[in-house]
Each structure stands twice: as structure tokens, then as C-alpha cells.
Amino acid sequence: MLASLNARAAVLSLVLLATFLLAWHVGVQGSKPVQQMDPEYARLMGIAATQGKSAMPGPVEVGAQIWGHLTNPFYDKGPNDKGLGIQLAYSLGRVLLGYFLAVLVALPVGFLIGMSPLMSRALDPFIQVMKPISPLAWMPLALYTIKDSSISAIFVIFICSVWPMLINTAFGVAATRKEWLNVARTLEVSPLRKAFTIILPAAAPTILTGMRISIGIAWLVIVAAEMLVGGTGIGYFVWNEWNNLSITNVITAIFVIGVMGMILDQTLAAIARSVTYPE
């Protein structure tokens, strides 16, 4: 039954993809070419003048561009001309570093909040104030204090990743079944052993859900952060290609960002399934 459902879902996905590509191909056929931009205006705006190319590339052009990037993803021809693989690696490195720093902070603090009603009430006002702040709002302050664009981007990833993990960890720990804790108390299990042998396995699915949410937010934020700080990364690649008016490369980067985000999300989803057991 499940295999049949998966097969039908796969067929439907392919049909939807084919429909989308066909509609895209037909839609761009009527697009008018972009007129030659005034060179003086282009110079003032800091972008390249257009050469009368199609306003919107079709799926064939984008597919050819993606294949070109895949055949040589790690070329390096200078600061503003690096392969898509290099750009992606820089972004992924920043995301993973900021993300794992958030894990180191969020999990123990979440355990503390979940196990202590006093700490939960004391820290809740701070969490509620800090949580809604846009991660990019921290970027000017980070650049001013840290004075390094790459480290500032890592800090922004850290600050946006920590809250979903912390809140989910605290919720999962606090929701541990009381009868399990009562058994541990009866057997005089030490607090540290109780945390690792009872609370952590019980809260693991909720913790992994928070981690899954955080990685999605982190990957979302790094693109915007790199657009602001420049340098090397997939966000800067998008901005640089827009300045060059290479819409084909912009669409290619959007596709790559989406695929990488899906890979990160599905990796954590698989880990979450592995620690989730039926009641």
C-alpha cells in the first residue's frame, strides 16, 4: 500500500514538473528582449549594460547553464569569478559552523529550562524578547563589533538557529512522562544519568524537530547575509550575477539553493525518524 502510494506520488510529481517546465517554456516565448541599457546609466548603477538578450531565460537555457556549472564547479578566476561549487562550499561552511555553535548553546540551556520550572520562568521574558528579532537586524551590530564579514555572517546564523532548538528542547524535556521520572526517582538514579538515559531519548524527536527548523532558517538567512556582506558565497553569487544582469545564473543559483536546502532538511528528517518510536 505504501509502495503504491509512493509510486503514484512520484508519477504525480513528474507530471507537475513537466507541466511547470512546459508552461515556463511557453511563457518565455512571448517575452520581449531587453533593450540596450544606456552605458552611462549602467556605470552609475554599477551594473553591466544589457546586450538585447531575452528578458527571461527558458528551461532549456537554464538547464544548459546548470550543466555548465556542474562540469566545472570549482574553478577560480579571481575574487568575483569563482565556480558555483566554491560559492556553495563557503556558504555551507558558514551555516554548519554557526549551526553547531547554536547546538552547543541551545541543547544544554534547553535542558536546564525544561528540567527547572524556576529557570523556565526566569529566562522566558528574555527568550520572548530576543526570539522575534530578525537575524539580519543583528548584522550591522555584528559588523561594527566583530569587524569581519565572514565571522559576522556566522554569528547571524548562530543567533537565528539557537531559538527554535532551545524552545523545542525545553518543550521536549518538560514533556517527558512523569511516570518515567518517578521510576528514576524511586531507583535513585542520578540527575546526569537520568538526563541521558530517560529524558534525552524521550525528548529526542522534539529536539530533532527544532534542529530541523533551525537548519532551514539558517540556510534561508545565509543567502541574505551574504548579499549584504559580499565576499564569497551563494548569496553573493546571486547578487553579483544580478549586477551582471545574468538572469540565467540567478535562476540557476535559486535552483541550487533550493536543492541544498532540501538535502539539509531531509538529512535531519531522516535522523528524526530514526529516533522516533511508536507509542
N, C-alpha and C positions, 0 to 999 in steps of 0.2 A: 504493500500500500504506500509506504513512504517512498520507495524507489519510483513508483508510478507517479507520485506527486512531484518528486524532484525532476523527473524526465519531462513532465508536462510544463513545469515552471521554466526549465531550461529552453524548451521549444518556444514558449511564450516570450521569454526574454530575447531570444534571437529574432523573433518576429517584430517585437517592439524596436529593437536596434535597427533592423533593416528598414522599418518604416521611418524611423528618425533620420537615418542616413539618406534615404530617398527624398524625404521632404527637404532636408538640408540641401541636397544636390539640386533639386528643382528650384528651391528658393533663391539660391545664389545665381542662377542663370539669368535672372532679370535684374540683377544688381548693376548699377551704373559704375563705370570706372571712376576712381578718384581723380580729380583734376590736378594738374601740376600745381604744387604749392609755391607761393612766392618765396624765392630764396632768402630774401631779407627777413621776411616774417619767420621762416624756419630757423634762421640764425638767431633771431631774438628769442624764440621759444626754446632753443636748444635741441631741436629735433631735425631729422633728415627730411628734405623735401621729397614728396611723393613723385613717382615716375609714371603715373597713369595706370596703376595696377587695379585689379578688381577690388571693389570695396570690401568684399567678404570672400575669403577662400572657401572652396568646397571641400568635401570629404576626401576627394582624390588628392588635392594639393596638400592637405594636412597629413594624410596617410603617407605620402611621399616624404614629407618633411620629418615625420616621426621615424620613418625607416632610415633617413639620412642621419638623424641623431643616434639611432641605435647602432649603426655601423661604425660610428666613431664618437663614442660618448665622452672620452677622456682627453680630448685634445686641449692644448693650452697655447693660445697665440697672443697672450697678453692679458692685462687686468680686465678688459672689457670684452674679451672673446675667449671664453672657456667652454668646454663641452658640457652638455646637459648632465652627464654623469657626475662631473666635478661639482656643478652647481647643486645638484641633488644631495651629494655626499656632505657638503658643507652644511646645508640646511638640516639634514638628518642628524648630523653630529651635534649641532646646537640643540635640537629638540631632545635628543636622548640624554644629553648631559643635564640640561635643565630639568627634564622629567625625572631622572633618577635622583637628583638632588631633592626634588619635591617629595619623592617616595621616602627618602631618608628622614624628612621632617614630618610628613603627613601621617605616616603609619604609627610611629610612637606617640605623637601628640593625639591622634585619633583614639588610640588605645587608652591613653590617660583620660580623655574626655568621656569615653564610653564606660570606663570602669569606675569613674568617680563623679557622682552627681554634683559634688561641690565644684570641681573643676569645670564641669559642663556649664553650670550656671555662671561661673566667674568669667569664662572665656567666650561665652555665647555673644555678648554685645560686641566684642572685638571682631569676631568672625562675621557677624551680620553687617558690620560697617565695612569691612575690608572686601568681602565677597563680591558686592555689586560693582566695584570699581573696575572699569575697563583696563585690561592689561596694558594697552597702548598708552594709557594715561600715565603709566609709570616710566615710559621711555625717556621723556625729557629729563626727569629727575635722575634716572639711571645714567644717562649720558653725562649729566653735569657732575655727578659724584664719582662714577667709575672711570669716565673719560676713555672708554674703549667700546667701540660699537659692537664688536662680537660678544664681549662679556655682558654688555647691556642687553643684547638680544637673549642671551642665556638666562639672565635674571628675569626678563619678562616672561619667558617660558616657565621658569620656576614659579613665579607668582601666580600665573594663570592655571598651573597644573595642581597646585597644592590644595585648593579649596574643595573641589569635588572628591578627591581622595580622602581628605581629612574628614569631611562630613559623612561620607559613606562608611568610612572605617568606624567612626564614633557610633553611627547608627547600627552597624552590624554587630559591634561589640556589645552595645546596650541591649540588643535584641536577642542575645544568647539565652537559650531556655533556662529558666530558673531551676528546674529540677536537676539539670546537669550540674549547675553551680552548687546546688545543695548537696549532691552526691560528693562533689570535690571537697566541700567544706566538711562533710561527715568523715571523709577519708583523710582529712588534714593535709590536703595537697597544698604545696607552697604556692604563693601568688605567681611566681615566674613559671613554674611548671603548669599551673592552671591556664595561664595566658597562652602557652604554646601548645598544650595538648587538648584543651577544651575550647577555649574562646576563639583562637585563630582558625581552627578547622570549621567551626560553626559560622564565623563571620567571613570566611574566605570568599564565598560568592559575591557578597555585598561589597567587599573591598575591591575585588576584581572589576566589578561594575563601575565603581568610582574611578579606578585606574583606566578603564576603557573610555570613560567620558573625558578624562583628563588628557589622554593622548590625542583624542580628536580635537580638543580645544587647542592644545599645544601646536599641532600641525597647522591648524587654522591661523593661529596668531603669528607663527614664524614668517609666513608669507608677507603679512602686513608689516611686521617689524623690519624685515629685510628691505622692503620698499622704502622705509624711512631712513635706515642707516646706510644702505648701499653696501658696497664690497662684493662679496661672492655668496651666492645662494640662489635658490629657485625664485624667491620673491624679487630679488634684484634682477634676475634674468627676465622676469615678466616686465618689470619697469623699464629695463634697458631696451628690450625689444619693442615696447610701446613707443619709446622715444625714437626708435629707428623706423617706426610705423610698419613693423613686420607682424601683421595680424596673424599670419600663419604660425609664427613662432609663439605668439601669445596663446593661441588656441592649443598648440602642442604642449606648452607649459601647463595650461589648465588641465589637460588630459593627464599629464604625468602627476600633477599634484593630487588629482582625484584618485588615481590608481594607487599611489603610495599611501594616501590616507586610508583607503580600503584595506590595504595589506596590514597596516599598523592596527586598525580596528579589528580585523578578523583574527590576527595573531592573539590579541588579548581576549577576544571572544572564545577562541579555542581553549586558551588556558582557563578561562572562567568555566567553561563546560567541563573541563577535566576535574575541577574541584567541587562541582555541584552534584549532589547525590539526591535521589528521590527520597521523599519522606517515608 
